Each structure stands twice: as structure tokens, then as C-alpha cells.
Amino acid sequence: MKKLFSLLLMMAMVFTIVPVAMFAADSGGTWETGTPMTTARYGHGVAEVNGKIYVIGGYSSDIGHLNTVEMYNPETNTWTTKSPMPTSRLIFGTAVVNGKIYAIGGQDKNLNRLDVVEMYDPDTDSWTTKSPMPTKRHSPGVEEINGNIYVIGGYSQNSKNLTTVEMYDPYTDDWETMNSMPTERRLLDVAVSQSKIYAFGGFSDSGYLNIIEEYSPDTDSWTTKSPMPTKRSMTTSVVLKNKIYVIGGHNYDELNEDMRLDTVEVYDPNSNSWETKEKMITGRSHAGSVILNNKIYVLGGLSNTTELNTVEIYTPESEVDAPLNLTATGGNAKVTLNWTEVTEADTYNVYRSLTSGGPYTSVATNVYSTSYVDSPLTNGTTYYYVVTAVNENGESAYSNEASATPQADDNNNRAILTIILNSGLLKEYDVSMSEVNQFMTWYESKSSLFYQFEKDYNLGSDISRTDYVVHDMIELFEVREYEAK
């Protein structure tokens, strides 16, 4: 027989608040050091697929030309060795189409320029050889746009700087020659912004370049743009919020001394203008870079003295305030998050890690409320969370970090939770005691404007039913616990 009893709000009630780990929010516009790669290298390829970073090939003075592949998992903050690339090479190009990584061209250990195209499938950890490129070359610029891969410039087998542009269609495995780039060059970099390809920097017979040329795939035509402030080659680049970040590289100073650069310059295609950003911690050329969790990762490269295995991470400045007072409450195979509203925020993003301090993996985007339930999770495992605010100006820095450890319910009892609102309206829920504890924690902390109750009954044609109970509208509530059978 069920044991039924009442607990009024005014009576003492036992509940648990999960401790919250705190740290200073990232202010943005800064560099930090990440977890180093297993193998130091330069002239390698880098790609991001499904939230993981792949570093491919390159050169190591201890080993020589590399075919090794390492994968970085931000969820575990670890590097894992994957199946090697069939061809050992450096200064080749990489591009991602439909979740597959294409490695194109490069130079082998005998200093031959290559036309080799090999495709890596992260899902099967396997490589496939594709149709060779018409022109053998190393150090070209390679980018994907509209499902096609463009290979631009580079250095030919007869030691000539190229203007050649060739387009590869991964779906037909065919190549097509396009309109040539105006300036012949090698060791250039390319990036895609707003359906245009931008080729910048590099090296020609006249020396280091700061020339920027824009390519339109729609018209197969080139246009010269505002030059880069710093002449350099061997840069790496990424695109964030339609702006191109050109990072590092190589040139000589006024004393003709060899310089590996820590320079970061940003090109805005909309205004055709440049601005300088915070310098990298370590100057380097021949590095690779990707965007992950709205941060820029720069991996490996060549310093003034040796190849690098270091990883540096850049957090751009934000125009949106970060959320405050993030709390995490563990439940049965779930964690409930609550935070303070950011006035100018349109939505929020939620990130999770298994390690305090990150790196974090995105678990939810476009969250409109100031609370979120992360499930299903593994009981007994501690999860660490941060939240960002988002509006038309971009994404904020991280909130404070909050952690919680989901646990199976020791108390299998349930309760009828009755909430009486200021208006006199009565709301009644049949919930677990774990849910009661979470509700009590929220009520005591007032960590968000409202609390969510997910209703899994009387759905009818609805996919889901959610009640949002506003904190300031609650007059009193009653909990009647009963023994579940």
C-alpha cells in the first residue's frame, strides 16, 4: 500500500546542490597553449571533421617525410594515431568535402612534385586513391567551394612558379582547368569567404608577396584587392565571421635575417581592409589551422630553430557579454543547467567536457531559455559545462564553468508536486524525487526566470509538452511523496 504524506514549502526538506567549479571567463582576443601533438612537424595538412582535428603528413627532422595521421578529440583532450596516408609527403593541400579529407599534390622524399590525390574517410579510418591532378606541383593553395576543390598556384616539376588553377569534382572524380591566377607564386595561402576564394601572399621570383587576388567561381574571373600589410609566404589561414585571419609565415627582416612570424592580420572582404590582431605566442611558418568551437587552433609548423608540436588557440574578442552564474545539478543520467539571462542575447550555446577547463564540445545550439537539460549521460561520470550567449554580432566568451555528476536515484519514490501561482492557478505534476530536488535547487538559487517540466503524457499529436513555471509567479507549493511500485 502506498505511503502518502505532505510536505509544505515552509517545512524543512533535504535536497542536494552539486558543487560548481569556478574559473575566470575568457576575455577574448587572446592566445593560449593547447595540448601538443604527438609528432612535431611542418608542411603538414590540417582538417576539421565532425568536431575533431586531423593532422596529416608533413616533415620531421627525426623521421623525414611523414605519412602519419593524428586525430585530436576535444571531448577527451587527447591525440590518437589513425591509419597512415599511403604517400609520405609535405607542402601539399587539404580540403574537406562531404566529411571526407582530400590530400592533394606535395613533395616526396626524392623532391619530386606530386600529382597524387588521396581521400581519407574518418568514419572508416581508410584511404582511397583518386584521379591524379593534371599538373604536378607542391605548395599550392587548396580550398573547397560549392562542393568542388580548387588547386591554385604552387611550384611545378620544372621549378616554375605557377598561375595554374585546376578544379576537382569529388563526385565525378574529374579535373577541369580554370582561368589562371594573375600572379605566379608558390607557398601561398587561400581562403573562402562569401562564395569567393582569396589568394594571398606567397613567394615568386621577385621575392615575398603581399598581393591579394579574389577569384569568383561563378564567373571564373580574378580581381586584385587591397594588399596584405606584411609581405610573407608559408602562412596559414582560417575564416571566422566572414573575415580571413592570416597567421604566421616567413620572410626576412631589414637585416636579411630569417624570420618565422607571429603576425596575425585579418582581412574583411566587405570593406576590402586589413587590421592587426594579437600576435601568436610562438612565431612559425608551414603551420596548419582550423576553427573548432569558435576558436582558432594553430598546429605545428617551423620555428626559427626547429619543427614544432605545439598547439596555440586564439579566442577572438566578443561583442556579447558572457552568461553569469552557471549552475549544474546532477540527476539520473542527466544534468540540469541554469544561468542568468544576458539582456542582449538572442540564443545560447552549451558546451561540455570531461576535463575541467576544457576543451569543450558543443552539445546544444540555439537554446532560447536560460536552462538546459543534458541527457542521456553516464551516471558516476563528472561533466564540465560552459555556456555562451549569441546574437547578430557573434558569440560571447565562455561563462564560468559548472560541473555535476549524474547519479542513479537511491530514492525510487515519486511525488505529486502541486504549485499554486499568484493568480490562483494550480499546477500539478507527477515527478520523481530527483526532479523535486532539482526544482527545489532552482527555487532556492533563482538561477533562471523559469523552470521547465517535460510532460510525457497526454501528448496526442504533439511531439513534446513542456511547462515553463515562472519563479516570481509562485505563491507556494506542496510535495506529496509516495512509494513507487
Buried (B, 14 or more C-beta within 10 A) or exposed (E): EEEEEEBEBEEEEEBEBBEBBEEEBBEBEEBEEBBBBBBBBBBBBBBBBEEBBBBBBBBBEEBEBBBBBBBBBBBBBEBEEBBBBBBBBBBBBBBBBEEBBBBBBBBBEEEBBBBBBBBBBBEEEEBEEBBBBBBBBBBBBBBBBEEBBBBBBBBBBEEBBBBBBBBBBBEEEEBEEBEBBBBBBBBBBBBBBEEBBBBBBBBBEEEBBBBBBBBEBEEEEBEEBBBBBBBBBBBBBBBBEEBBBBBBBBBEEEEEEEBBBBBBBBBBBEEEEBEEBBBBBBBBBBBBBBBBBBBBBBBBBBBEEEBBBBBBBBBBEBEBBBBBBBBBBBBBBBBBBBBBBBEEBEBBBBBBBBBEEBBBBBBBEEBEBBBBBBEEBEBEEBBBBBBBBBBEEBBBBBBBBBBBBBBEBEBEBBBBBBBBBEEEEEBEBEBBBBBBBBBBBBBEBEBBBBBBBEBEEEEEEEEEEEEEBEBEBBEEBBBBBBEEE
